[in-house]
Amino acid sequence: MTVDLITTRDFEARTGKPVRVQPKPKQNKSQETTKMLLHEELSRARIRDLITEQEAQRPWRRARAARRWSRVARWAASRAERYQPPN
């Protein structure tokens, strides 16, 4: 038994009916995309919550930093007076 290789065009020309391959419908991956977007939105919401909490603590942090720097400034002034050479 021998097999002749023919192209699609030759087969269509011999039989008279075109053989067309039907494209497969695309798989809908919207569910995966939706899940991914949901996780992204949840992470953005968490970030927004953290930012609002930090903004609420900002005045307290500034006051604490001011007290700390005033202590450092008093210490530096007393040290400068202690080690100042006599005139």
N, C-alpha and C positions, 0 to 999 in steps of 0.2 A: 504494500500500500504506500502510495506516495502522497505527499501533502504539498499543494501549491500555495505558496505564500502570496496573498493578494492584499492590496491596500483597501481601505474603506471606500475610496472613490471607485476602485475597480468593482467591488462588490455591489455598490449602489448602481453602477452602470450596467452590470449584468442582470440584477434582479429588478431594477426599476423602482424599488422602494428605498427611500433613505433611512439609514439607521442612525438615529440621533440618541445620544446618551442624555438622559434627563439629569439635570443637576440635582444634587442632593440638597434638601433644604438645610439652611444654616442652623446649627444648634444654637438655641437661645441660652446665653450664659448670663442673662439678666439677674438671675437669683444670686449667682456668685458675686456679680458686680454690686448688687444691692447689699449683700452682706459686707463686702469690703467697704462700701461707702458708709454703712452703718457704723462699722468699727472706727473709721476715720472721723465721723461726726462725734462719736462718743469720746474719742481722744481729744478732739478740739474742745468739747464741752468741759472736760477735765482741766485742760490747760486754761480755759477762761475762768473756771472756778479758782484755780491756784492763783491766777493773776489778781482776781478781785480780793482774795484773802491777803495777798502780799500788799496790795494797795491800802487795805484797811490797817495793816501793821506799820505802814511807812512813817506816820507821824511819831509813833512810839520809838521806832528805830532812830529817827533823826534826833529826838530828845536824848536818847541814850548816848548817841555818838557825840552830841554837844557836851554832855556831862563828862564823858571820857576825855574829850579834847581839852576841856577846861582843867581837868585834873592834871593832864600832861603838861599844860601850859604853866600851871602853878608849880609843878615839880621842876620844870626847866628854869623858871624864874628864880626859885629858891636855890637851885644848884648854881646858877650863874652868879647870884649874890655871894654864895659861899666861896666860890673859886675866883672871885674877882680880885685882881692884884691890888694891894694897898697903894693909895696915892701919896 
